[in-house]
């Protein structure tokens, strides 16, 4: 049992407009014994339609029901606000109802639990009475995780950008309650840490991380996200900008999915990579890496290694300017599938595969010109059409075709042109016959040379034939 001060906040409207100047009261009933513990206590106006009551005897082990009465000055449909607790407080505001509706429509939900808010600028701690509502958010994810989230309840933590500009949360977190979903507003929320170590450690199944920037401290060799011994972990829409170790490290975990993330400047401590998957004493099978941008990595863009890593899907990623390989499949992994990746300008090369039964299909490798003049020259060479180019496209003349035919070899070393000269000499050239030796010679049409010189026996058998088609 723990007795704390619980801040009970209610929001009243009058015909849809925030109601101010009211004198509302609150009743609090203990559910187990159906006992009324607070009777019509006055609430204090906060402003903009919000009213608060400090329940100083709140027992965290007890379930309560709350009824706030805005008085009969309000329309009947807007006079009362009620909510209750079942092991933890449920914050009932219109904005929370909308968030719950939106969250429930995400694909893959079997259940959607409670919604909590973390605002590092305007939030406060659980010890000071905040409970993660829209109007009393936590200032720490770990505080919310440890004191509000229920294991395996599909609870949601919404990260709030409390400033007009970017908001920074400086905190390293260990997520050890299953099926927790953390949603951020995008690049306006930067999650980092102080000191050496990993920024996020995931040790249980079903965690989802979505929508924020992420970094480590500038010292040590910590990873941005380390998933260890946890299955079905999803990482989406995360901008990982600057880590000493791996951007994302998956070990002894199956069915992890990394998609639509940007990893820039990871592995700057000298031993890290963009995304690293290894078994680490277990198995890391059926992991998916797709539609990510990976660049300027201090090691390999993607490195898969170990004998208990199988059926990895690496698809439609853009990987460039890594000091190691773009994609490195080490010794051990089996049945990796690489498809549709765009890879280039990596120091060691684009793809190195030492795995077993890897499928490598439709991966595009390119070279990046670093000099503007080189690019311009390449563009001109590729797209500038000259008169010679046009002439080369014209049909060849009859003379060109005939010359090509005459030059073809007909038999032995004789071309068709030489063969025609020899035939013409036999048909129309002069012929000379002698008795000793028995010989017949055929002259060319100009009577300048012997084209055919035949020696034969007395019986008429040819014993020697000399041809000259030149």
Rosetta blueprint (number, residue, H / E / L):
1 X L
2 X L
3 X E
4 X E
5 X E
6 X E
7 X E
8 X E
9 X E
10 X E
11 X E
12 X L
13 X E
14 X E
15 X L
16 X L
17 X E
18 X E
19 X L
20 X L
21 X L
22 X L
23 X L
24 X L
25 X E
26 X E
27 X E
28 X E
29 X E
30 X E
31 X L
32 X L
33 X L
34 X L
35 X E
36 X E
37 X E
38 X E
39 X E
40 X E
41 X E
42 X E
43 X L
44 X E
45 X E
46 X E
47 X E
48 X L
49 X L
50 X E
51 X E
52 X E
53 X E
54 X E
55 X E
56 X E
57 X E
58 X E
59 X E
60 X L
61 X L
62 X L
63 X L
64 X E
65 X E
66 X E
67 X E
68 X E
69 X E
70 X L
71 X L
72 X L
73 X L
74 X L
75 X L
76 X H
77 X H
78 X H
79 X H
80 X E
81 X E
82 X E
83 X E
84 X E
85 X E
86 X L
87 X L
88 X L
89 X E
90 X L
91 X L
92 X L
93 X L
94 X H
95 X H
96 X H
97 X H
98 X H
99 X H
100 X H
101 X H
102 X H
103 X H
104 X H
105 X L
106 X L
107 X L
108 X L
109 X L
110 X L
111 X L
112 X L
113 X L
114 X L
115 X E
116 X E
117 X E
118 X E
119 X L
120 X L
121 X L
122 X L
123 X L
124 X E
125 X L
126 X L
127 X L
128 X L
129 X L
130 X L
131 X L
132 X L
133 X E
134 X L
135 X L
136 X E
137 X L
138 X E
139 X L
140 X L
141 X H
142 X H
143 X H
144 X H
145 X H
146 X H
147 X H
148 X L
149 X L
150 X L
151 X L
152 X L
153 X L
154 X L
155 X L
156 X E
157 X E
158 X E
159 X E
160 X L
161 X L
162 X L
163 X L
164 X L
165 X L
166 X L
167 X E
168 X E
169 X E
170 X E
171 X L
172 X L
173 X E
174 X E
175 X E
176 X L
177 X L
178 X L
179 X L
180 X L
181 X E
182 X E
183 X E
184 X E
185 X E
186 X E
187 X E
188 X E
189 X E
190 X E
191 X E
192 X E
193 X L
194 X L
195 X L
196 X L
197 X L
198 X L
199 X L
200 X E
201 X E
202 X E
203 X L
204 X L
205 X L
206 X L
207 X L
208 X E
209 X E
210 X E
211 X E
212 X E
213 X E
214 X E
215 X L
216 X L
217 X L
218 X L
219 X L
220 X L
221 X L
222 X L
223 X L
224 X L
225 X E
226 X E
227 X E
228 X E
229 X L
230 X L
231 X L
232 X L
233 X L
234 X E
235 X E
236 X E
237 X E
238 X E
239 X E
240 X E
241 X E
242 X L
243 X L
244 X L
245 X L
246 X L
247 X L
248 X E
249 X E
250 X E
251 X E
252 X L
253 X L
254 X L
255 X L
256 X L
257 X E
258 X E
259 X E
260 X L
261 X L
262 X E
263 X E
264 X E
265 X L
266 X L
267 X L
268 X L
269 X L
270 X L
271 X L
272 X L
273 X L
274 X L
275 X E
276 X E
277 X E
278 X E
279 X L
280 X L
281 X L
282 X L
283 X L
284 X L
285 X L
286 X L
287 X L
288 X E
289 X E
290 X E
291 X L
292 X L
293 X E
294 X E
295 X E
296 X L
297 X L
298 X L
299 X L
300 X L
301 X L
302 X E
303 X E
304 X E
305 X L
306 X L
307 X L
308 X L
309 X L
310 X E
311 X L
312 X L
313 X E
314 X E
315 X E
316 X L
317 X L
318 X E
319 X E
320 X E
321 X L
322 X L
323 X L
324 X L
325 X E
326 X E
327 X E
328 X E
329 X E
330 X L
331 X L
332 X L
333 X L
334 X E
335 X L
336 X L
337 X E
338 X E
339 X E
340 X L
341 X L
342 X E
343 X E
344 X E
345 X L
346 X L
347 X L
348 X L
349 X E
350 X E
351 X E
352 X E
353 X E
354 X L
355 X L
356 X E
357 X L
358 X L
359 X E
360 X E
361 X E
362 X L
363 X L
364 X E
365 X E
366 X E
367 X L
368 X L
369 X L
370 X L
371 X L
372 X H
373 X H
374 X H
375 X H
376 X H
377 X H
378 X H
379 X H
380 X H
381 X H
382 X H
383 X H
384 X L
385 X L
386 X L
387 X H
388 X H
389 X H
390 X H
391 X H
392 X H
393 X H
394 X L
395 X L
396 X L
397 X L
398 X H
399 X H
400 X H
401 X H
402 X H
403 X H
404 X H
405 X H
406 X H
407 X L
408 X L
409 X E
410 X E
411 X E
412 X L
413 X L
414 X E
415 X E
416 X H
417 X H
418 X H
419 X H
420 X H
421 X H
422 X H
423 X H
424 X H
425 X H
426 X H
427 X H
428 X H
429 X L
430 X L
431 X E
432 X E
433 X E
434 X E
435 X L
436 X L
437 X L
438 X L
439 X E
440 X E
441 X E
442 X E
443 X E
444 X L
445 X L
446 X L
447 X L
448 X L
449 X L
450 X E
451 X E
452 X E
453 X E
454 X E
455 X E
456 X E
457 X L
458 X L
459 X L
460 X L
461 X L
462 X E
463 X E
464 X E
465 X E
466 X E
467 X E
468 X L
469 X L
470 X L
